[in-house]
C-alpha cells in the first residue's frame, strides 16, 4: 500500500463579520511612549496636543537627541517578540512635510529587527527587518510626510504584511518571514534609528506594539474581521505536514503488517474474532446486549449493526417500557394514581413507597439509604421514592443509551439524547440513526461543491476544476493565474479587463488595428498597453490646450502645482510636462526647501552611515547596495533598483546587490513554496514543499523539499564533532 500524498490547499475569502466586543490582553501589548516615560524635560521632545482635543502627544524637534528605552524595557519587548509570528505596530503621527525619519527602531548593532521609516524625499514607508540573518526591506509607496495627521498600522503575520493608513487598507504583500527571536541587548529607539540618523521631525502619539492577530482593529474597531491570518494558515500547513509524516509512517507499518498477514494466509488458518474474552469463529453471529447490536465475525473483523426494533402499537391501558435484558421496548400495563399515569417500574411516594407492576401499585418495604448531605440539598428523583443528594449522577444507573446517543444528567432524572447529526428512531432517543443531510437538503454546501454524507455530519467536496475557499464553498482555479487584473471565473478561464485578451489575459489588444478606437478623423490612433491614445494631427480640435484639475491650461502656459512648490509644469500641444525647479545656488533668494544642495549651513550637512564622511545637503552617494541622499541634515537611503527577472529561481551571491537567475532550485535564496509539489525522502515518505528533515544514516546531513526537488547540505562542524 504505497503512501499517499496528503494535499490540502487553503485560500482566504474575506467575510463581512464585524468584530464585536474585541478584548485586548494587556500582557500582549506595549505602549512605547508610556514605557519610555517621555516628559517635557526630554531633550528634543515637547508635549503638545494630539490628534484629538485633550489627547497627549509629543513633538520631536529638529535637534540632536537620544531617545531610547532602558535595558529592562528593551528586555520586556524582546520577550514579547520571542516566538511570535503575529504582531502589529500602531501610531498616530503628523510628519513635517518633505522630511524623512524613523518612527520606531529595534536593532542590535547594525541589524534592524524591526524598523518603520517614512521617507518624504521619495514618498515611501519602509519596513526594515531580518530574514535568515540578512537584512530585508519592504518599500510601500505612500506620502505620509505631508503635515497632516495619519493613523498608521503595520501588521505582520508570518510571511504576510498588511499596511493600514487612516483605517484604509493600503498594501497587502507576501514577504520573507521576519526573525522575531531578537538577540539579548537589542536596543529600542523612538523617533530615530540611532544617535545620528533617522531623526523623525513631527508629532507622535499612541505608538504601540500588539502581539496578536489583526491588531489594527484596536485602532480602527469598525473594520471588518477578515479570514484567518497567514500565521493561522502556516500553522494549519505545518499540522498537515506533521499528519502527512505520521500517515506515511503508519502506512509503512501497515504495509509490513499486511505482508506478514499475507504470509500467515498461506497457512490456511481460520481468522477468528475475540470480543470481551470470548472467541468467535469466522461467520459466527451473536447479540451485543450492551449496545443492542447484531454482530458477525467476518475474516477476523467484527461487523455490527444496530438491532431493528418493531414499531410498537400499545393498547390504551399499556405503555412501551424497557425490560432488563431486552433491547427493544415492550408493552406493559400502566398504573393510574390520583390522575397520574405511571409506567412499569416507576414508583410513587404516598404514605408509603409503591411501584407499578403488571398494572398494579405494589407496596414496597425497602428502606432508603442514608444521605451524606444536608437536608436542603436533598432531591426526590422523578418517579422514585428515595431522595438523593443534589448533583447525583443519574446516568450511572439511568437509561441505556445506544452508540449514537448520549446520556444527559438533569436535576431529577437522566435522559438519552441523540448526538449531533443523528435523529431518534421511532421517537425513542435511546436509539438514533444518521441524518442524511445531503438527501434532506439540510447542508450548507454552496455552488461548485458536491455534498457527501458522513456518519453524524457531511462534507462539501469541490467539483473538478475548483479549489476550496472554506468548508462550504469552492472557487474556480486558473493554473497560470489571470494577468493584468483579470478574474478567474471558471476552470482555466479568465475574464480580462478592458484592453487585454488571451486565456490568462496575457495579450496588448490593438484597438488601432481592430478599428475599435474612438479617435476622430483629425487624429491618429496609437496603441498602448491596455488601451490606446489619440494624437491630434490637425483640425479645430487641435488647439494644444491642456485640461488640468477641472480647468484648462493654455498651450505654452507655465505654472507651479498647488501641493508641490518645487514643481514647474508647462502645457505644450495638449500635453502636460512637469519637472523639478532648476536650482541656481548663486541666486541669494534661491528656495532652500526645493534646493537643499544650495544650503551651506553646517546643521544641514550629513554624516554617512559609517560616520567617516560629511556630505552637503542635496548630495547623493551609493553605499551598502543603497542609494543615499543628504536632505537638510538627514540621510535618506533606499535600495538600488534591480532589473526585473522573469525566471523561477533567483540567488544573490555575497558582495552582489542584485539577484541573478539560477536553474537549480537548490541554489535559490528565496522561493515561493508550492505545497502541491512534494518530494520523496530516503524512507519513501512523501514530504511537502518547505519541510526539513535529517537524512537517514547521516545525522549531519539536512535535507529540504524545494518544490519537488530534494536539496541536502552537510554541516561540517557536526562532522568534526562526530
Secondary structure as UniProt FT lines:
FT   STRAND          17..18
FT   HELIX           26..28
FT   STRAND          29..31
FT   HELIX           32..36
FT   TURN            40..41
FT   TURN            43..44
FT   STRAND          45..49
FT   TURN            53..54
FT   STRAND          56..60
FT   HELIX           71..81
FT   TURN            82..83
FT   STRAND          86..95
FT   TURN            97..98
FT   STRAND          100..108
FT   TURN            109..110
FT   STRAND          111..119
FT   TURN            120..123
FT   STRAND          124..131
FT   TURN            132..133
FT   STRAND          134..141
FT   STRAND          149..157
FT   TURN            158..159
FT   STRAND          160..165
FT   TURN            166..167
FT   STRAND          168..174
FT   TURN            184..185
FT   STRAND          187..190
FT   STRAND          202..210
FT   TURN            213..214
FT   HELIX           215..218
FT   TURN            221..222
FT   STRAND          224..225
FT   HELIX           230..265
FT   TURN            266..268
FT   STRAND          273..275
FT   TURN            276..277
FT   STRAND          278..280
FT   TURN            282..283
FT   STRAND          285..288
FT   TURN            289..292
FT   STRAND          293..298
FT   TURN            299..300
FT   STRAND          301..306
FT   TURN            316..317
FT   STRAND          318..321
FT   TURN            324..325
FT   STRAND          330..333
FT   STRAND          335..337
FT   TURN            338..339
FT   STRAND          340..342
FT   TURN            344..345
FT   STRAND          347..349
FT   STRAND          353..357
FT   TURN            358..359
FT   STRAND          360..364
FT   HELIX           375..377
FT   STRAND          378..380
FT   TURN            382..383
FT   STRAND          387..389
FT   TURN            390..391
FT   HELIX           394..396
FT   TURN            403..404
FT   STRAND          405..409
FT   STRAND          414..418
FT   TURN            420..421
FT   STRAND          422..425
FT   TURN            426..427
FT   STRAND          428..434
FT   TURN            437..441
FT   TURN            447..448
FT   STRAND          449..454
FT   TURN            455..456
FT   STRAND          457..462
FT   TURN            464..465
FT   STRAND          466..468
FT   STRAND          474..476
FT   TURN            479..480
FT   TURN            484..485
FT   STRAND          487..490
FT   TURN            491..492
FT   STRAND          493..495
FT   TURN            498..499
FT   STRAND          500..501
FT   TURN            503..504
FT   STRAND          507..508
FT   HELIX           511..514
FT   TURN            521..522
FT   STRAND          523..528
FT   TURN            529..530
FT   STRAND          531..536
FT   TURN            540..541
FT   STRAND          546..548
FT   TURN            549..550
FT   STRAND          551..553
FT   TURN            555..556
FT   STRAND          558..559
FT   TURN            562..563
FT   TURN            565..566
FT   STRAND          567..572
FT   TURN            573..574
FT   STRAND          575..580
FT   TURN            585..586
FT   TURN            588..589
FT   TURN            592..594
FT   HELIX           596..598
FT   HELIX           602..604
FT   STRAND          606..607
FT   TURN            609..610
FT   STRAND          614..615
FT   TURN            617..618
FT   STRAND          620..623
FT   TURN            624..625
FT   STRAND          626..631
FT   TURN            632..633
FT   STRAND          634..639
FT   STRAND          650..651
FT   TURN            654..655
FT   STRAND          660..661
FT   HELIX           665..667
FT   TURN            675..676
FT   STRAND          679..680
FT   TURN            682..683
FT   STRAND          686..687
FT   TURN            689..690
FT   STRAND          692..694
FT   TURN            696..697
FT   TURN            699..700
FT   STRAND          701..706
FT   TURN            707..708
FT   STRAND          709..714
FT   HELIX           716..721
//
